[in-house]
Amino acid sequence: MGREISIAIVARETVSTTMNTISQSGKSLNKDLEETGREVQNLQKRMDALAANKSKVQANLDSISQELKKAKKTLAETNDEASKVRLENVYKEYNSAQIAVKQYSKAISETQTQMSKLENRAGVTGLSGSKQSEMLSTLANAGLFKMAGDSLSGLAGVAVSSALGNTIGGAIQSTLSGAATGAAMGSLAGLPGMAVGAGVGAVSGLVNSAAGIFSSQDEAFKGAVQDSYNTVKADEENTLTRGITIAGQREQDQIAFSQRLGSDEAAEEYLDKTKAMATKTNYSYDDITGYSKSLLNSYKPDEVFKVLQTLSDASGGLNLDSQGVNMFISGLSRMRTTGKATQEYLNYFSERGLDVYKALSNATGADESKIAGMVTKGDISGNTAAQAIIDYINETFGGLSEKQSTTYNAMVDNLQDLQNEMDAAMGEGFTEERKKGLTAQQDWLSGKDGDKMSDAYSMIGSWKADLENTREKMIRDSMNKAMNEDPEFQKAKSENDRAKMGEILAKAQVDGENEYRKTAGYKLQVDTEKSLVSGIRESMIQDGVYKTYGYDMEQEFTKGFGEKYAQDMSTILSQIYQPENALPKAKTPTLEESEQTRMDGLVGWSQSLFGNKSKSAGKAFGMARVPYNDFPAMLHEGERVLTASEARAQKTAPTIHVTVTGNVIKDEADEDRIAQKIVTKILNAMQITN
């Protein structure tokens, strides 16, 4: 079957175009780096603002913590309604401040993570894998055949990137570009050379694409490692801060309840029950300790927990908040301590939805309509009324707290109670161990060494004061001299030139300051500060502190998973550059067969690299001939496969038309010579003679 082939070649000088492309790529890269720098600066400003706000909120939390202690102390002393309301409000402020500190800590951690990712992306040189690939591609873009190859590889890369993502698309584009470059170099040896060159170029392209993919994955991995580290350390810091606060408060509770219950053992047992109850009810630990201080005035310790459980059921049935529970407790405590059931006390319950008349009717057997009169006459004692209310709640709402504990809000609250226990464990561990250091520090400061330190501090303070006195005196002398002896000052004063007077006095102040800096005392101060800096530097160098002080930690964040992949990459490259291992041992491969086998290995490697490990090597661009028997290939619908005899029958000489133009062609003789040589090499490569 005859064939007609037309080839149009335009030979042009492309160096200027290439250099312009390189210049534009550099400008684009610089612009990217500048934008990244601006983003990092903005994040730094945001983090500074968050840190400042966190400091303010933390200070507010510390202040509220002190107020909380005072409110608890006041309630313990007075046990009046105003003190209870005040304590409740302070609790709310304290919880809000705690949440704010936690939110700022989380925001700071997230901002640090974003900054780390941006800095990792920028890198030491500012070149990511994709940018390096782009620059290398641009620098190599200087050959005739490569110009066409780059166009095809660019088109293929865009299409595949759109379908499969930048990683695979970039790798395929790099591979095709490398093949085009190799083909251009190998074209000097004809079409066989082009085939070999394309294979070698494909190796280079695949290696470059693998390097780019590895770099991107490695940077993402390092960012994830630092992100996890920052999150863990921030959580640890927050846990310790909260734990110290909780542990400190519980230490105070231990003392208070020991006093109330008569012994440390009784207090410890009571507070353990408090912790357990907090994790299973709608109460927090602080709620229970606060309520207990009122209930313990008229109930025994074991009875307190039963009453609180009953009131927890009432909270489920009446939807009471902490203030409502507090009012119920106040009503019960007042009726039991006074022995009276007044209308005022009963209103604590009825105003919050509890049918107290029904409760008292059940307890006394009297009709509900007569209860009010009986209360007014004092016929119902405080103990009777309190117990009637407890019994009524148990009958009406018993078990609701357990059911309520399965709701989302209750589960969140109980989870927070459990988390508080974990935080408190860290805080208790810290405070108990820290007490040893505090004791040692107190002993040191209050002993003989402390007296020596006190003397030394006194002498240092005296020296600093002497320097400050000298400085002020020299400034005073300079300003007095200006006011009393400077003719310009006198003239300005007589002319009421206040601006000039201010200028002269300001200059006199500077002169006095400069004179002070010439004194022996000031020079001695500067020399001691220089010596201190030098001593710190020498100490850190000699002891290696400079490394553990930050350098080693910084280096840890620059490590990725390179160690794991180094061995894999070595194995892959050894396989690529030893293609003869993939051919039958009994047959010595030709150059084309060897190169084709190398390309098959590259295709398989690229598929494993991009995740398509289960697919066999396909031939999307076709093959001139099958290189050896039993060659594997994956075919597609609509394609055609010829037998060897059919292929030989089609080897008829084609009609080839070659047109050569361009600004490097001098005359028609050049065009004819180039065209004839191209035709000859094509036919020779196809093993067809004219």
Long-range contacts (C-beta under 8 A, 24 or more apart in sequence): 1-650, 1-652, 2-652, 2-654, 2-655, 3-652, 3-654, 3-655, 4-654, 4-655, 4-656, 4-657, 5-654, 5-655, 5-656, 5-657, 5-682, 6-656, 6-657, 6-659, 7-656, 7-657, 7-658, 7-659, 7-678, 8-658, 8-659, 8-661, 9-144, 9-658, 9-659, 9-660, 9-661, 9-662, 9-674, 9-678, 10-661, 10-662, 11-144, 11-660, 11-661, 11-662, 11-663, 11-664, 11-665, 12-662, 12-663, 12-664, 13-663, 13-664, 14-141, 14-142, 14-147, 15-142, 18-138, 18-139, 18-141, 18-142, 21-138, 21-141, 22-135, 22-138, 22-139, 25-134, 25-135, 25-138, 29-126, 29-127, 29-131, 29-135, 32-131, 33-122, 33-126, 36-118, 36-121, 36-122, 37-122, 39-118, 40-115, 40-118, 40-119, 40-122, 43-111, 43-114, 43-115, 43-118, 44-115, 46-111, 47-108, 47-111, 47-112, 47-115, 50-104, 50-107, 50-108, 50-111, 51-108, 53-104, 54-101, 54-104, 54-105, 54-108, 57-97, 57-100, 57-101, 57-104, 58-101, 60-97, 61-94, 61-97, 61-98, 61-100, 61-101, 64-90, 64-93, 64-94, 64-97, 65-94, 65-245, 67-93, 68-94, 69-252, 72-290, 72-293, 75-290, 75-293, 76-256, 76-293, 79-293, 79-294, 79-297, 81-330, 84-294, 84-326, 84-330, 85-323, 87-290, 88-322, 88-323, 88-326, 91-286, 91-290, 91-322, 98-242, 101-238, 101-241, 102-238, 102-242, 105-234, 105-237, 105-238, 106-234, 108-234, 109-230, 109-231, 109-234, 112-230, 113-226, 113-227, 113-230, 113-231, 116-223, 116-226, 116-227, 116-230, 116-557, 117-223, 117-227, 120-219, 120-222, 120-223, 120-226, 121-219, 121-223, 123-219, 128-215, 128-216, 128-219, 129-211, 129-212, 129-213, 129-214, 129-215, 129-216, 130-166, 130-170, 130-212, 130-216, 132-211, 132-212, 132-215, 133-170, 133-174, 133-208, 133-209, 133-212, 136-208, 137-174, 137-177, 140-177, 140-181, 143-181, 143-184, 143-185, 144-184, 145-180, 145-183, 145-184, 145-187, 145-194, 146-177, 146-180, 146-181, 146-183, 146-184, 148-180, 149-176, 149-177, 149-179, 149-180, 149-181, 149-183, 149-184, 150-177, 150-180, 152-176, 152-180, 153-177, 153-179, 153-180, 167-213, 167-216, 167-610, 168-610, 170-209, 170-212, 170-213, 171-206, 171-209, 171-210, 171-212, 171-213, 171-606, 171-609, 171-610, 172-209, 173-209, 174-205, 174-206, 174-208, 174-209, 174-212, 175-202, 175-205, 175-206, 175-209, 175-602, 175-606, 176-205, 177-205, 178-202, 178-203, 178-204, 178-205, 178-206, 178-208, 179-205, 181-205, 190-681, 190-684, 190-685, 191-681, 191-682, 191-684, 191-685, 191-686, 192-591, 192-592, 192-685, 195-592, 195-595, 196-591, 196-592, 196-595, 199-595, 199-596, 199-598, 199-599, 199-602, 202-599, 202-602, 203-576, 203-577, 203-598, 203-602, 206-602, 206-605, 206-606, 207-573, 210-569, 210-609, 213-609, 214-562, 214-565, 217-561, 218-560, 218-561, 218-562, 219-560, 221-560, 221-561, 222-557, 222-558, 222-559, 222-560, 225-557, 226-557, 229-557, 239-422, 239-423, 239-426, 240-426, 240-427, 240-430, 242-420, 242-423, 242-427, 243-423, 243-424, 243-425, 243-426, 243-427, 243-428, 243-430, 244-427, 244-430, 244-431, 245-427, 246-420, 246-423, 246-424, 246-427, 247-424, 247-427, 247-428, 247-430, 247-431, 248-427, 248-431, 249-286, 250-285, 250-424, 250-428, 251-431, 253-289, 257-289, 257-292, 260-293, 260-296, 261-296, 261-301, 266-301, 270-301, 273-305, 275-421, 277-305, 277-308, 277-309, 278-414, 278-417, 279-414, 279-417, 279-418, 279-421, 280-405, 280-414, 281-308, 281-309, 281-312, 281-401, 281-405, 281-414, 282-312, 282-315, 282-316, 282-401, 282-404, 282-405, 282-410, 282-413, 283-308, 283-312, 284-413, 284-416, 284-417, 284-420, 285-417, 285-420, 287-322, 287-325, 290-326, 291-325, 291-326, 291-329, 294-329, 294-330, 294-333, 295-329, 295-332, 295-333, 297-333, 297-337, 298-332, 298-333, 298-336, 298-337, 299-336, 307-332, 307-390, 309-401, 310-390, 310-393, 310-394, 310-398, 311-393, 312-401, 313-393, 313-394, 313-397, 313-398, 313-399, 313-400, 313-401, 314-354, 314-393, 314-397, 315-401, 315-404, 316-397, 316-400, 316-401, 316-403, 316-404, 317-393, 317-396, 317-397, 317-400, 318-352, 318-353, 318-354, 318-397, 320-352, 324-352, 327-352, 328-352, 328-354, 331-386, 331-389, 332-386, 332-389, 332-390, 334-382, 335-382, 335-383, 335-385, 335-386, 336-382, 336-383, 336-386, 337-382, 338-382, 339-381, 339-382, 339-383, 340-378, 340-381, 340-382, 341-375, 341-380, 341-381, 341-382, 341-384, 341-385, 341-386, 342-375, 343-372, 343-375, 343-376, 345-382, 345-385, 346-375, 346-385, 349-389, 354-389, 354-392, 354-393, 355-392, 356-385, 356-389, 358-392, 359-388, 359-389, 359-391, 359-392, 359-393, 360-385, 360-388, 362-388, 362-391, 362-392, 362-395, 363-387, 363-388, 363-391, 363-392, 364-388, 466-521, 467-521, 467-522, 467-525, 470-516, 470-519, 470-521, 470-522, 471-513, 471-516, 471-522, 474-512, 474-513, 474-515, 474-516, 474-519, 475-508, 475-509, 475-512, 475-513, 475-516, 476-512, 477-512, 478-508, 478-509, 478-511, 478-512, 478-515, 479-505, 479-508, 479-509, 479-512, 481-508, 482-507, 482-508, 572-605, 575-601, 575-605, 576-601, 576-602, 576-605, 583-628, 584-628, 587-628, 589-627, 589-628, 590-627, 592-627, 593-627, 593-628, 596-623, 596-627, 597-627, 651-686, 651-687, 651-688, 653-683, 653-688, 653-690, 656-682, 656-683
